[in-house]
Structures are given as C-alpha cells and as structure tokens.
Amino acid sequence: MPKGDKSSYTEKQKRKAEHIEEGYEKRGISEKEAESRAWATVNKEDKGGKKSGSGRGKKSSKVSSRKGGKASKGGAKKK
C-alpha cells in the first residue's frame, strides 16, 4: 500500500476527515495543511483505519475535535 493511501479507512472516517478539513480551511489554513491535520485527528481519535479482531467495538475519543476550536486559557487576553 503506497504512502497516503486512504483505502484502509471506513466511509465514516473519510467523511469525518472531510468535515474536519473544511473547518480548518474556514479558519484560513492552507488546503494541504488542513488535509494533513484532518487525517492526523482521525488517526488519533479512531486509532487508524479499519480494524479486525480485538480492535472492533472500541469507542473513539472526541478529545482532539473538541480541543481544536478552543482558545488557550493562559495566553494574553484580547482587548
């Protein structure tokens, strides 16, 4: 399987990555960087592509998605 091949992902994971990518692009991030970040988020949440055996049935974490849009707590405040 060549690097960057997305055939091992489910349709749900592909839709999720597309949705995340659109969100990054709305924030002004380049298309290439947005795609890279979106797939990194999907990988972190779902632990990679399709699973077989003991990997099935595990819930995915939504921490990365929820964290992405929040402002930092310790930074300088805007006036």
Protein Blocks (a to p, Z undefined) as FASTA:
>chain_A
ZZhiaklpcfklmmmmmmmmmmmmmnopafklmmmmmmmmmmmmnnpaadehjlgoiacd
fklmmmmmpccfklccdZZ
